[in-house]
Amino acid sequence: MRKTLTWLPWILLIFVILGFTAWQKMQKPKVVVASDGVAMPIEKQQVLVEHNQEGGVQSYRNAVKVAAPAVVNIFTTQKVNRSDNALLNDPVFREFFGNRTPEELNKNENSLGSGVIVRADGYILTNNHVIAQADQIVVGLKDGRRAEAKVIGTDPDTDLAVIKIDLQNLPVVPFKLSGNEVGDVVLAIGNPFGVGQTVTQGIISATGRSDLGINTYEDFIQTDAAINPGNSGGALIDVAGNLVGINTAIFSQSGGSLGIGFAIPAKICQQVFDAILKDGRVIRGWLGISLMPPKQDAQWQSSAGNSTGVTVAGVLANGPAADAGVHIGDKILKVNQYDITSASHLINYVALQAPNSTIHLAIDRKGTALDLAVKVGERKLKNSTAQYIPLPKR
């Protein structure tokens, strides 16, 4: 009996230590920020939701508290010059406008959008179309602070831009680079219609959406969380408050939300962000070809007896593909042994290749299998307006 009583305090101490360890694991995780201010991706996500007694979700307030302070409103101003209209120089015509001069008739046009603070030293991700051609960019924080922003760099091909403000003690949203699946609950935070910061809830409806004609490089997350004009550049977050994507576009015939919204995945956002901070722009691989639209390509495949790959619709003279011997009408089946399933798949793959590197294209040319080595070029914005030889009708 005395031996049992001697061990009892030690047994109780072990239970206390185990209980304290379990309690610590249940606590809300802190956002990890590196010394350079970059929000680090969180690999193990902890769901920050509240449940009611029946087990149903009661609130996502904790996730919103983590992310919302780092989602900003963006106000841009563009000065519109109307003095090039000859009628404005006509004194008789100006009488209809109070005899104001052309300079006085010039006015500022304002637009609204959203952005996400991704570094504690003031770097913000937003959409390029939110700040394009703006003469002034003003950022409004949830805590009421406002600051003028400068443009660090833009990437029109993905519709992303990086701007910067000079303020202290800025909140940051951490990236979630993987693990996003269809059916996951997400929240959209932004400034729809300029009414102020708003949170909407939905799920990830699809991933890998492409060939939509929105951007040159497309790999969208589709969501049914309500996204409206003004949400552009805002955050799509998970239930732990991590950045899943940047809200970019909606599918709508009326201009309002129909439950089909598109966000640029956080993985692409971070790639573009890092590239702009490193080089001031995004450097991408380029072949100098145009590809047939999906619907037209399906008809071409059927008539040609093909079922996979993508069809070359145009080849730029003296471009990388032309120099390697790629012809109009060639069917590109593989790149470096990877099967090509769509035009976007090929474009995105080539974009990730370093200029001057060599890739191998597996091609079907009228039933003949070819393997062509192509030295990758560097894509520049001026390349997008180049003239390609059109594909003849079959």
Secondary structure as GFF3:
##gff-version 3
##sequence-region A 1 394
A	DSSP	alpha_helix	2	25	.	.	.	ID=ss1
A	DSSP	beta_strand	50	51	.	.	.	ID=ss2
A	DSSP	beta_strand	57	59	.	.	.	ID=ss3
A	DSSP	alpha_helix	61	67	.	.	.	ID=ss4
A	DSSP	three_ten_helix	68	70	.	.	.	ID=ss5
A	DSSP	beta_strand	71	80	.	.	.	ID=ss6
A	DSSP	three_ten_helix	86	89	.	.	.	ID=ss7
A	DSSP	alpha_helix	91	94	.	.	.	ID=ss8
A	DSSP	three_ten_helix	95	97	.	.	.	ID=ss9
A	DSSP	alpha_helix	102	105	.	.	.	ID=ss10
A	DSSP	beta_strand	107	117	.	.	.	ID=ss11
A	DSSP	beta_strand	123	127	.	.	.	ID=ss12
A	DSSP	alpha_helix	128	131	.	.	.	ID=ss13
A	DSSP	beta_strand	136	140	.	.	.	ID=ss14
A	DSSP	beta_strand	146	148	.	.	.	ID=ss15
A	DSSP	beta_strand	150	155	.	.	.	ID=ss16
A	DSSP	beta_strand	160	164	.	.	.	ID=ss17
A	DSSP	beta_strand	185	190	.	.	.	ID=ss18
A	DSSP	three_ten_helix	192	194	.	.	.	ID=ss19
A	DSSP	beta_strand	198	209	.	.	.	ID=ss20
A	DSSP	beta_strand	220	223	.	.	.	ID=ss21
A	DSSP	beta_strand	235	237	.	.	.	ID=ss22
A	DSSP	beta_strand	243	250	.	.	.	ID=ss23
A	DSSP	beta_strand	261	265	.	.	.	ID=ss24
A	DSSP	alpha_helix	266	279	.	.	.	ID=ss25
A	DSSP	beta_strand	285	286	.	.	.	ID=ss26
A	DSSP	beta_strand	289	291	.	.	.	ID=ss27
A	DSSP	alpha_helix	294	304	.	.	.	ID=ss28
A	DSSP	beta_strand	310	315	.	.	.	ID=ss29
A	DSSP	alpha_helix	320	324	.	.	.	ID=ss30
A	DSSP	beta_strand	331	335	.	.	.	ID=ss31
A	DSSP	beta_strand	338	339	.	.	.	ID=ss32
A	DSSP	alpha_helix	343	351	.	.	.	ID=ss33
A	DSSP	beta_strand	358	365	.	.	.	ID=ss34
A	DSSP	beta_strand	368	375	.	.	.	ID=ss35
A	DSSP	beta_strand	377	378	.	.	.	ID=ss36
A	DSSP	three_ten_helix	381	385	.	.	.	ID=ss37
###
